[in-house]
Structures are given as structure tokens and as C-alpha cells.
């Protein structure tokens, strides 16, 4: 199986598995996104190794944070129950703070994908307000906090 076939097969599986969620947006690039609590969750499928796919789940916690050594230190030294924090520098000097977790496509099952999405969204929902308060920026949908 080629890497392109592996990705296409896993993308089809992901779309099928996400049918249990309300309001999933399916994008032309094969990714899917949904809002869950205050987080925007995106699921993408990429190549892993020569003939495997990896499913990447990320919850956007804060956009427009101020880039600083303190922010990068916090990201590098803070652990969460599931996933890991990432700081993505944006054009214009701001930072988007994500919580992300990856799953191997070959072993993907619906319950694991669903629980990964929910868990990342819950953790993002728990930390996003504090991150925005400390480092600036905006929470995706602060009015929809789950906690």
C-alpha cells in the first residue's frame, strides 16, 4: 500500500468515525473540524513512515498570544493529562497555543478517536482561559466553556 492510499483510507475512516459528532466540518484538504466546549478541534491525517498514516488531533486553546521566553518555557515544561502543549508562531509575531495528540492510523478505532477528541477539548477548555490571561490572546469560544 502506498502512503497516498494509506492516508486516503484513514481519512475515510476518520470521516466515518466523526459522524457521531454534531456539526463536523469536512474540509477539501481531507481535514475535519468541530467545536467542543471552548475549543476548536481539528483532525488531520498525514503520512507516517513509507506506507502508514498518522491521525493528528489538535485543540486550539489560544490564538494571538504574545511571543515571549516565558511562554515558550511554560510550553516546554508543562505537562497535561493527555496530549501536549505546542506553541506555533504566526506571521505578525503572535503565537497560537495548541494541545495536540497523534494516533497511528493502522490501529485507529472509533472509541479511541472519539475519546481523544473529547479529552483534548476538555483539557484545552481547562487551560485556555489561564493561558490567555497569562500570555494574552483569545480563547476560541470562551462563552462555551465546559467547566
C-alpha positions in Angstrom: 0.0 0.0 0.0 1.4 3.4 -0.9 1.5 6.4 1.5 -1.2 8.1 -0.5 -3.5 5.1 -0.3 -2.9 4.8 3.4 -3.8 8.4 4.0 -6.9 8.3 1.9 -8.1 5.1 3.6 -7.6 6.5 7.1 -9.2 9.9 6.1 -12.3 7.9 5.0 -12.3 6.1 8.4 -11.9 9.3 10.3 -14.8 10.9 8.5 -17.0 7.8 9.2 -16.0 7.8 12.9 -16.7 11.5 13.2 -20.3 11.1 12.0 -21.3 10.5 15.7 -20.4 14.2 16.5 -22.7 17.1 15.7 -21.6 19.9 13.4 -18.4 18.4 11.9 -17.0 20.5 9.1 -15.3 18.4 6.4 -12.6 20.4 4.5 -11.4 19.9 1.0 -7.9 19.1 2.2 -9.3 16.0 4.0 -9.2 17.5 7.5 -12.3 17.8 9.7 -13.0 20.3 12.5 -15.6 20.8 15.2 -16.2 23.0 18.2 -16.3 21.3 21.5 -16.7 23.4 24.6 -14.4 26.5 24.2 -12.0 24.6 21.9 -11.9 24.3 18.1 -10.7 20.7 17.4 -9.1 19.8 14.1 -8.4 16.2 12.9 -5.9 15.7 10.0 -4.3 12.6 8.5 -0.7 12.7 7.3 1.9 10.3 6.1 3.9 8.4 8.7 6.8 6.2 7.6 6.6 4.9 4.0 3.2 3.3 3.9 1.4 4.3 7.1 -0.8 7.2 8.2 -0.9 9.2 11.4 -4.0 10.9 12.7 -3.3 14.2 14.3 -5.8 15.7 16.7 -5.3 19.3 17.9 -7.4 21.6 20.0 -6.8 25.3 19.5 -6.6 26.8 23.0 -5.4 30.4 22.4 -4.8 32.5 19.3 -2.9 35.8 19.3 -0.8 35.1 22.3 2.3 37.3 22.8 5.6 35.6 21.9 7.9 35.6 24.9 10.6 33.4 26.5 8.2 32.9 29.4 5.6 31.5 27.0 8.0 29.0 25.4 9.4 28.0 28.8 5.8 27.3 30.0 5.0 25.2 26.9 8.3 23.3 27.2 7.9 22.5 30.9 4.1 22.0 31.4 2.5 18.6 31.1 -1.1 17.7 30.7 -3.1 14.5 31.3 -3.3 13.8 27.6 -1.6 15.4 24.7 1.0 18.1 24.8 1.0 21.9 24.5 2.5 23.4 21.4 3.3 27.0 20.5 3.0 27.8 16.8 4.4 31.1 15.7 2.2 33.1 13.3 3.0 35.8 10.8 3.0 39.1 12.6 4.7 37.8 15.7 1.8 36.2 17.6 1.6 32.7 18.8 -1.2 30.1 18.6 -1.2 27.7 21.6 -2.5 24.2 20.7 -3.0 21.0 22.6 -2.2 18.0 20.3 -2.1 14.2 20.3 -1.4 11.7 17.5 -2.7 8.2 16.8 -1.4 5.6 14.4 -3.9 5.2 11.6 -3.3 1.5 11.2 -4.7 0.8 14.7 -7.4 3.5 14.8 -10.7 2.6 16.3 -13.8 4.8 16.7 -13.8 4.9 20.5 -10.1 5.9 20.7 -10.6 8.7 18.2 -13.7 10.0 19.9 -12.2 9.9 23.4 -9.0 11.6 22.1 -11.1 14.5 20.7 -13.2 14.8 23.8 -10.2 14.6 26.2 -8.2 17.2 24.3 -11.1 19.5 24.1 -11.7 19.1 27.9 -8.1 19.8 28.7 -7.9 22.7 26.3 -11.1 24.0 28.0 -9.5 23.7 31.4 -6.3 25.6 30.5 -7.2 28.1 27.8 -8.6 30.9 30.0 -5.5 30.8 32.2 -3.1 30.8 29.2 -4.9 33.7 27.6 -4.8 35.6 30.9 -1.1 35.0 31.4 0.2 35.3 27.8 -2.5 37.3 26.0 -4.6 36.3 23.1 -8.1 35.0 22.6 -9.9 31.8 23.5 -11.7 30.2 20.6 -15.2 30.4 22.2 -15.0 31.4 25.9 -18.8 31.5 26.2 -18.9 27.7 25.6 -16.6 26.6 28.5 -17.4 23.1 29.6 -16.2 23.5 33.2 
